[in-house]
Amino acid sequence: MVSLQAIKLLREKKSALEAAKAAIMALEDSPWTNAGMGSNLTISGSVECDASIMDGYTLQYGAVGAVQGIISQFVI
């Protein structure tokens, strides 16, 4: 199902980056996968997450580190 969403975006001439972001966000929202479970507990007991993404065409990238209280890093 997730791959079909990504394929739909590509057919609509969206970028591969947009399709990848949509697929990752759908996987993070799914109770059937462990995507988005890469967060870690800190010594103080809070949950922090690191994430990155890169556009292979333009070589532009973005990353976040030690973020708390968000569901998807792509909203930052």
C-alpha positions as CSV (number, residue, x, y, z in Angstrom):
1,M,0.0,0.0,0.0
2,V,2.8,2.4,0.9
3,S,4.6,1.7,-2.3
4,L,1.4,2.4,-4.3
5,Q,1.2,5.8,-2.6
6,A,4.7,6.6,-3.6
7,I,4.2,5.4,-7.2
8,K,1.1,7.6,-7.5
9,L,3.1,10.6,-6.5
10,L,5.8,9.8,-9.0
11,R,3.2,9.4,-11.8
12,E,1.9,12.9,-10.8
13,K,5.4,14.2,-11.6
14,K,6.3,14.7,-7.9
15,S,9.9,14.4,-7.0
16,A,11.4,11.1,-5.7
17,L,12.1,13.0,-2.5
18,E,8.4,13.8,-2.1
19,A,7.5,10.2,-2.8
20,A,10.1,8.9,-0.3
21,K,8.9,11.3,2.4
22,A,5.3,10.3,1.8
23,A,6.2,6.6,2.0
24,I,8.2,7.1,5.2
25,M,5.5,9.0,6.9
26,A,2.9,6.4,5.9
27,L,5.2,3.6,7.4
28,E,5.6,5.7,10.6
29,D,1.8,5.9,10.9
30,S,1.3,2.2,10.4
31,P,0.9,-0.1,13.4
32,W,2.2,-3.0,11.2
33,T,5.8,-1.7,10.8
34,N,8.5,-0.5,13.1
35,A,9.4,2.6,11.0
36,G,9.8,5.6,13.2
37,M,10.8,3.4,16.2
38,G,14.4,4.6,16.0
39,S,14.0,6.9,19.0
40,N,16.0,6.4,22.1
41,L,15.5,7.0,25.8
42,T,17.9,9.5,27.3
43,I,19.4,9.1,30.8
44,S,16.7,11.4,32.1
45,G,14.0,9.2,30.5
46,S,12.9,11.5,27.7
47,V,12.6,10.2,24.1
48,E,14.8,11.7,21.5
49,C,15.1,11.0,17.8
50,D,17.6,11.6,15.0
51,A,16.8,11.5,11.3
52,S,18.1,12.6,8.0
53,I,17.1,12.6,4.3
54,M,18.9,13.5,1.1
55,D,17.8,14.4,-2.4
56,G,20.1,12.3,-4.7
57,Y,19.4,14.6,-7.6
58,T,20.4,17.9,-6.1
59,L,22.5,16.5,-3.2
60,Q,20.6,18.7,-0.8
61,Y,20.0,17.2,2.6
62,G,18.5,17.9,5.9
63,A,18.8,16.3,9.4
64,V,17.6,16.7,12.9
65,G,19.1,15.5,16.1
66,A,17.9,14.9,19.6
67,V,14.4,16.1,18.8
68,Q,11.6,15.4,21.3
69,G,7.8,15.4,21.2
70,I,7.2,15.0,17.4
71,I,5.6,12.3,15.4
72,S,7.4,12.8,12.2
73,Q,10.7,14.5,11.7
74,F,9.6,15.8,8.2
75,V,7.3,18.4,9.8
76,I,10.4,20.3,11.2
